[in-house]
Amino acid sequence: MNIQKAAIIGCGFVGASSAFSLMQRGLFSELVLLDANQKKAEGEAMDLSHGRPFAHPMKIYAGTYDDIGDCALIIITAGANQKPGETRLDLVHKNVAIFKSIIPEITKRNFEGILMIVANPVDILTYAALKISGYPKERVFGSGTVLDTARFRYLLSEHLNVASRSVHAYIIGEHGDSELAVWSGANVSGIHINDFCELRGHFSHDEAMERIYKNVRDSAYEIIERKGATYYGVAMAVARIAESIVRDEHSVLSVTSLMEGEYGLNDLCISVPTIVSQKGAEQVLEIPLSEKEQAELKKSAEELHKVLESLDL
Ligand SMILES: NC(=O)c1ccc[n+]([C@@H]2O[C@H](COP(=O)([O-])OP(=O)(O)OC[C@H]3O[C@@H](n4cnc5c(N)ncnc54)[C@H](O)[C@@H]3O)[C@@H](O)[C@H]2O)c1
């Protein structure tokens, strides 16, 4: 396995932006792009390669499945995206069918690295990739609510006029309509969020919490309505997760991975804070949740279970 080598399958908005984002970070020396539309992959590889004198040295080329067996990381961004008014769960049958064709091509090549799923509905597709591949659970996980968590921290930082890096708060659950904000543990540099709000002159907690949560949850719809797709934010999230893998950081990120009893949940992939290292989704963390949050997480899991039950995996 070549730790310096990664591949992206699906070179649409999200795949191409993720390639761009990875290039800026200089995490890999070789990046293979694959797409059902080979010309699209070739065009993206050419365009990105022309920026090489301005970025970190990285060989980027359009390849085939034969080029990706030795990758340390394969990122799957192939699949239909949401159209205005569509939910992420509406994409499920189209994208599970695509995964049933992609994953066996990877397993045939004795791939020993990590599979990062980004296509939606990401929780369902991560579970599908895990089942189809038969890989150990640490090696198959999805970008989950890493983007939603970033949106949450950004909106809180704007509300409080404090750096988003100093805001510690998570969105967990489905990457979709049933996700939830963990308000009980949200803090800025150790100061509970409500206390910090008051320090900054905000006292209407319920109104602000409702508004900020809805804004996070509905971000994708708002962006899709305006520009047709979302891709820069997720591309930066992809690069951040890749960084934690390649540098063996053990950063805590809200990726989606298989639950085996954590939070009382089983046999589904859902996002919760998780240690991400060179092993992949190394350890799921059970963070303290209020009773209301526990109930919301359970409900979110039930939504995902309903979808999984309708699939032949
Ligand atoms: N997880 C997240 O936070 C997040 C955020 C935004 C978008 N997404 C998801 O990412 C996916 C891609 O979105 P997009 O906007 O890039 O869509 P897009 O339509 O621009 O690109 C999809 C690409 O996948 C390719 N593709 C389709 N079937 C393929 C196959 N079998 N093998 C290889 N390539 C194949 C298509 O040719 C196309 O280039 C969608 O499912 C979208 O919902 C996820």
The ligand as an ORCA input file, in Angstrom:
! r2SCAN-3c Opt
* xyz 0 1
  N     -21.649     13.984      2.360
  C     -21.808     15.267      2.111
  O     -21.662     16.100      3.036
  C     -22.190     15.697      0.717
  C     -22.262     17.052      0.368
  C     -22.608     17.400     -0.935
  C     -22.914     16.397     -1.847
  N     -22.843     15.095     -1.479
  C     -23.181     13.989     -2.394
  O     -22.076     13.693     -3.245
  C     -22.572     13.037     -4.424
  C     -22.009     13.700     -5.652
  O     -22.546     15.007     -5.794
  P     -22.113     15.964     -7.010
  O     -22.757     17.264     -6.799
  O     -20.638     15.849     -7.217
  O     -22.851     15.202     -8.219
  P     -22.462     15.239     -9.762
  O     -23.657     14.773    -10.507
  O     -21.820     16.553    -10.107
  O     -21.301     14.119     -9.873
  C     -21.501     12.770     -9.732
  C     -20.454     12.093    -10.590
  O     -20.515     10.688    -10.351
  C     -20.248     10.038    -11.578
  N     -20.719      8.668    -11.531
  C     -22.010      8.221    -11.553
  N     -22.006      6.867    -11.518
  C     -20.713      6.477    -11.463
  C     -20.079      5.205    -11.416
  N     -20.792      4.065    -11.389
  N     -18.731      5.168    -11.386
  C     -18.007      6.312    -11.392
  N     -18.555      7.539    -11.443
  C     -19.891      7.609    -11.491
  C     -20.963     10.904    -12.610
  O     -20.466     10.675    -13.920
  C     -20.671     12.311    -12.096
  O     -19.485     12.849    -12.678
  C     -24.111     13.140     -4.318
  O     -24.625     11.914     -3.835
  C     -24.331     14.260     -3.324
  O     -25.578     14.180     -2.690
  C     -22.472     14.736     -0.226
*
